[in-house]
Structure formats: C-alpha cells, structure tokens
Amino acid sequence: MRQLQLDIEPQLDARISDFSGPGWGHVIDAIRQLHTGLISRFYVYGGAGSGKSHLLSAICDSYLEVGKSAIKVSLLELLDAPTEAISSLDQYDLVALDDIEAISGVPHWQRAVFHLINYNNEGGGQLVFSSRFAPIELKLELPDLQSRLTQAVSTRVPNGSLYADRYSLVSSVLDRRGIHLDQQIFDYLLNHGSHQASVLLQTLEQIIQLFKGEKLKVSHANLRQIYALIDEYR
C-alpha cells in the first residue's frame, strides 16, 4: 500500500498538476519549498469545498513519487478514535492533517497533535495542515498548539472563481484517466458548474460514471440530462 489510510480515508486520485492554474501559484511555490526542506510546517486554509483535501492528497502523492513516506489523515474522522491512532505518525517523512479545526473543544486531541508536532520536528519530518480557518482564527484550548500552528507558513487556497483554475483541475483529471469529455459538456461544466473544487470533481465523477465504458459523447436529445446533473451540483 503506497499510502496508509488508517482504514478511514479512501485513496484519492490527486496530483500536483491538478493545481496548475494561476490562482494556485503561491500554493505550489510553498510546496516546492516543502520538497527542498525550506519549510517544515505548512498550513493551508479556505472555505469548505475549496479543494484542500484534494491538495493534501496531491502533496502526499508528490512525496511518494520521490521515494519518501507520506500519509494524509482527517482529524474529523478520527475524533471518536483513541489518540494513539496518530501516535506512530512521526515515522513518516510527511504527515498531512486535514480538518485541523475539528479538534477545537477536544483538549486530549489537541495534546496529541501537539506531541506529534514535537516528535515530528525532532525526527526531521514535515507537517501539512488544512482548515477552513486561518491559524489565528482557530479556537484552541491549548495555547502551545495554537502557537505551533501560527508559526507554520500559511496560505489561503483560491475559491475557484478563476476559470483557468477550474480548467486546469478538470483537464488534469481527465488527461490522467485517459478520458475525452464531449466539448459541450466540458464547457458547460466549467461555465455553469460549481466553482468549488470538491463539488466540481464530484460532478465530473458523476458524469464519468454515467457513461462508464462508453465514449463520453452524447446526442442532443440527452445532452439536457447532463446539463441538469451539472445544475444539480451547482
């Protein structure tokens, strides 16, 4: 298994190339600094559905491709589990903790993350965090953890308003999977579909599954069905 998921995270199909749009330039620059070791802790934040989880999966994949170990864990999914679930993560070169705001109001998980940061730092590892909130906006009961997170290099992810960002995301996924999408559907998806990266990808997956095993070309008669699907996810 290339990426341990603690039996809770599905293996996501994500690559750094998905974020080649101009709005993601500052984020990609920071990831390059991660790879060169200039950054040890990186924090990304943005609204729900803005592609943060997809980005963390892509960062992990970029580490795995160069022979390093990496794991992505959603803290939201782990809240009901014992904190020992992340006690061994310090062995990884990179640990990506998704949904860091989920531990607000949960002191024992805050302590667990704080200790993970310390152990990871001692071992020369790197950490990536994601949240809907900027580090200074987090409401954590553990001041030391709040301090560690505010010291991380942080950046806001784009909200998908740029057409070029959405174009790059969808094109990259389609190219990787060897799928040709009818141009009319492609254009309608980007122009009228959701601007949120996660919803856009869900919509694309629904379209692909609808025509699984067939060329994604449709007649005028059922084109409206596809448009309705896109509108539904908007």
C-alpha positions as CSV (number, residue, x, y, z in Angstrom):
1,M,0.0,0.0,0.0
2,R,1.6,3.3,-1.1
3,Q,-0.4,5.4,1.4
4,L,-1.6,4.2,4.8
5,Q,-5.2,5.5,5.4
6,L,-5.9,4.2,8.9
7,D,-8.8,2.3,7.4
8,I,-10.9,5.5,7.2
9,E,-9.6,7.6,4.3
10,P,-10.4,6.5,0.7
11,Q,-7.5,6.5,-1.7
12,L,-7.9,9.8,-3.6
13,D,-6.8,10.3,-7.1
14,A,-4.9,13.6,-6.9
15,R,-1.8,15.1,-8.4
16,I,0.0,18.4,-8.0
17,S,-0.7,19.0,-11.7
18,D,-4.4,19.4,-10.8
19,F,-3.4,22.7,-9.3
20,S,-1.5,24.3,-12.2
21,G,-4.0,27.2,-12.6
22,P,-2.7,30.7,-12.0
23,G,-4.6,31.1,-8.7
24,W,-2.7,28.3,-7.2
25,G,0.8,29.6,-8.0
26,H,1.6,30.8,-4.4
27,V,0.5,27.4,-3.0
28,I,2.7,25.4,-5.5
29,D,5.6,27.7,-4.6
30,A,5.2,26.7,-1.0
31,I,5.0,23.0,-1.9
32,R,8.3,23.4,-3.8
33,Q,9.8,24.8,-0.6
34,L,8.5,21.8,1.3
35,H,10.2,19.5,-1.0
36,T,13.5,21.4,-0.7
37,G,13.3,21.4,3.1
38,L,12.9,25.2,3.4
39,I,9.6,24.7,5.1
40,S,8.9,22.2,7.8
41,R,5.3,23.1,8.6
42,F,2.8,24.3,6.0
43,Y,-0.8,25.4,6.7
44,V,-3.5,25.8,4.0
45,Y,-6.9,27.3,4.7
46,G,-10.0,28.2,2.8
47,G,-13.7,27.7,2.5
48,A,-15.5,24.3,2.6
49,G,-15.1,22.5,-0.7
50,S,-12.2,24.6,-1.9
51,G,-10.0,21.6,-2.7
52,K,-7.9,21.4,0.5
53,S,-8.3,17.7,1.0
54,H,-7.5,17.1,-2.7
55,L,-4.4,19.2,-2.3
56,L,-3.2,17.3,0.7
57,S,-3.6,14.0,-1.1
58,A,-1.7,15.5,-4.1
59,I,1.1,16.7,-1.8
60,C,1.4,13.2,-0.3
61,D,1.5,11.7,-3.7
62,S,4.3,14.0,-4.7
63,Y,6.3,12.8,-1.8
64,L,5.6,9.1,-2.5
65,E,6.8,9.6,-6.1
66,V,10.2,10.7,-5.0
67,G,10.5,7.7,-2.6
68,K,9.5,9.5,0.6
69,S,6.9,8.3,3.1
70,A,3.7,10.3,3.4
71,I,0.3,10.0,5.0
72,K,-2.9,12.0,5.0
73,V,-5.3,11.8,7.9
74,S,-8.6,13.5,8.5
75,L,-8.9,14.6,12.1
76,L,-12.6,14.9,11.7
77,E,-12.8,11.2,11.0
78,L,-10.6,10.4,14.0
79,L,-12.3,12.2,16.8
80,D,-14.0,9.2,18.2
81,A,-10.9,7.1,18.0
82,P,-8.2,6.9,20.7
83,T,-5.4,9.4,20.2
84,E,-3.0,6.5,19.9
85,A,-4.3,6.4,16.3
86,I,-1.7,9.1,15.3
87,S,1.0,8.2,17.9
88,S,3.1,6.4,15.3
89,L,2.8,9.0,12.5
90,D,6.1,10.7,13.5
91,Q,7.9,7.9,11.5
92,Y,6.6,9.4,8.2
93,D,8.6,12.0,6.2
94,L,5.4,14.0,5.8
95,V,2.2,13.9,7.7
96,A,-0.8,15.8,6.3
97,L,-3.5,16.5,8.9
98,D,-6.8,17.5,7.3
99,D,-9.6,19.4,9.2
100,I,-7.4,20.7,12.0
101,E,-10.4,22.8,13.3
102,A,-12.2,19.6,14.2
103,I,-10.1,19.3,17.4
104,S,-11.4,22.7,18.7
105,G,-13.0,21.9,22.0
106,V,-11.3,18.5,22.3
107,P,-8.3,19.0,24.5
108,H,-7.0,15.5,24.5
109,W,-6.7,15.5,20.7
110,Q,-5.1,18.9,20.9
111,R,-2.4,17.5,23.2
112,A,-2.0,14.5,20.8
113,V,-1.4,16.8,17.8
114,F,1.0,19.0,19.8
115,H,3.1,15.9,20.8
116,L,3.0,14.8,17.2
117,I,4.4,18.1,16.0
118,N,7.2,17.9,18.6
119,Y,8.1,14.3,17.7
120,N,7.9,15.0,14.0
121,N,10.2,18.0,14.4
122,E,12.7,16.1,16.4
123,G,12.8,13.4,13.7
124,G,13.3,15.9,10.9
125,G,9.8,15.3,9.5
126,Q,7.4,17.7,7.9
127,L,3.8,18.5,8.5
128,V,1.0,20.0,6.4
129,F,-2.3,21.2,8.0
130,S,-5.6,22.2,6.4
131,S,-8.5,24.1,7.9
132,R,-11.4,26.3,7.0
133,F,-9.9,28.9,9.3
134,A,-6.6,30.8,9.3
135,P,-4.3,29.8,12.2
136,I,-5.0,32.9,14.3
137,E,-8.8,32.2,13.9
138,L,-8.6,28.7,15.4
139,K,-10.2,28.5,18.9
140,L,-8.0,26.0,20.7
141,E,-7.8,25.5,24.4
142,L,-4.1,24.5,24.2
143,P,-2.0,27.7,23.8
144,D,1.2,25.8,22.9
145,L,-0.6,24.1,20.0
146,Q,-2.1,27.4,18.8
147,S,1.4,28.9,18.9
148,R,2.9,26.0,16.8
149,L,0.2,26.4,14.2
150,T,0.6,30.1,13.9
151,Q,4.3,29.6,13.3
152,A,3.7,27.5,10.2
153,V,3.9,29.0,6.8
154,S,0.2,29.6,5.9
155,T,-1.6,30.4,2.8
156,R,-5.2,30.7,1.7
157,V,-6.3,28.5,-1.2
158,P,-8.2,30.1,-4.1
159,N,-12.0,29.8,-4.2
160,G,-12.3,28.6,-7.7
161,S,-13.6,31.8,-9.2
162,L,-10.9,31.8,-11.9
163,Y,-11.9,29.8,-15.0
164,A,-8.3,28.9,-15.6
165,D,-8.1,27.2,-12.2
166,R,-11.2,25.1,-12.9
167,Y,-10.0,24.3,-16.4
168,S,-6.6,23.1,-15.1
169,L,-8.2,20.9,-12.5
170,V,-10.7,19.2,-14.8
171,S,-8.3,18.9,-17.7
172,S,-5.6,17.3,-15.4
173,V,-8.0,14.7,-14.0
174,L,-9.4,13.8,-17.5
175,D,-5.9,13.5,-19.0
176,R,-4.7,11.3,-16.2
177,R,-7.6,9.0,-16.6
178,G,-7.4,9.0,-20.4
179,I,-10.9,10.3,-20.8
180,H,-12.2,12.6,-23.5
181,L,-15.2,14.6,-22.5
182,D,-17.5,16.0,-25.1
183,Q,-16.6,19.6,-25.6
184,Q,-20.1,20.8,-25.0
185,I,-20.2,19.1,-21.6
186,F,-16.7,20.2,-20.8
187,D,-17.6,23.9,-21.5
188,Y,-21.0,23.7,-19.6
189,L,-19.3,22.1,-16.6
190,L,-16.7,24.8,-16.3
191,N,-19.0,27.7,-17.1
192,H,-22.1,26.7,-15.2
193,G,-20.9,24.0,-12.7
194,S,-19.8,24.7,-9.2
195,H,-16.8,26.8,-8.6
196,Q,-15.9,24.7,-5.6
197,A,-13.1,22.3,-6.4
198,S,-14.5,19.3,-4.4
199,V,-18.0,19.7,-5.9
200,L,-16.6,20.2,-9.4
201,L,-14.8,16.9,-9.0
202,Q,-17.8,15.1,-7.7
203,T,-19.9,16.4,-10.6
204,L,-17.2,15.2,-13.1
205,E,-17.1,11.8,-11.4
206,Q,-20.9,11.5,-11.7
207,I,-20.7,12.3,-15.4
208,I,-17.9,9.8,-16.0
209,Q,-19.8,7.1,-14.1
210,L,-23.0,7.9,-16.1
211,F,-21.1,7.0,-19.3
212,K,-18.7,4.4,-17.9
213,G,-17.4,2.1,-20.6
214,E,-18.6,4.4,-23.4
215,K,-17.2,7.3,-25.2
216,L,-18.3,10.5,-23.5
217,K,-20.2,11.9,-26.4
218,V,-23.9,12.4,-26.2
219,S,-26.7,13.2,-28.6
220,H,-28.6,16.5,-28.5
221,A,-31.5,14.5,-27.1
222,N,-29.9,13.5,-23.8
223,L,-27.5,16.5,-23.5
224,R,-30.1,18.2,-21.3
225,Q,-29.8,15.3,-18.9
226,I,-26.1,16.1,-18.4
227,Y,-26.8,19.8,-18.0
228,A,-29.4,19.0,-15.4
229,L,-26.9,16.9,-13.5
230,I,-24.4,19.7,-13.6
231,D,-27.0,22.2,-12.4
232,E,-28.0,19.9,-9.6
233,Y,-24.4,20.0,-8.2
234,R,-24.0,23.8,-8.7
